[in-house]
Amino acid sequence: MRLIEQADLSHLNSMRLPSQARYLAIVQTVDTLRAVLGSVTAKRYPLLVIGGGSNLLLARHLSVLAIRPDLRGIVVRPAPSGKVWVDVMAGEPWHAFVQYCLAQGWYGLENLSLIPGTVGAAPIQNIGAYGVEVAERLVWVEAIHVPTGRLQRLSVAACAFGYRDSRFKQEVGQWVITQ
């Protein structure tokens, strides 16, 4: 993990606008993310979780602990009826993940190609295009419940998806998606 004080966030928003956070934690593991969320710094400063930064306009100076979950990895598991389940970590770039699936001959996400951002950001907004929403392709979402520090696997129903909406969007600051 890297914890950067007075961190430049211009490289973490797609418009490259100048912005500075009091702290920035870049985390590569779920355990490290949990440790950061339980830290004294996280208790003293509001949290700002940054995925791909594609829908983000930031003030020039932010008195926050910004967290960039750079959680990577894709695991493929067999599913009923000859299908597959793909467990994908939140820090994977969304478009690259869709392209990976298509290269394997796994169809269903192609309408969501070229949407900027990360896999972890996709369920927050319930991204969609051309009649397909990400909620239709999910089995579960794994996230850390910030107030308790518990890692939870939430069913699609528990995510309360709606049109460009979800539990994660409604309960701001309560969840950090990991997978």
Disulfide bonds with the S-S distance in Angstrom:
none
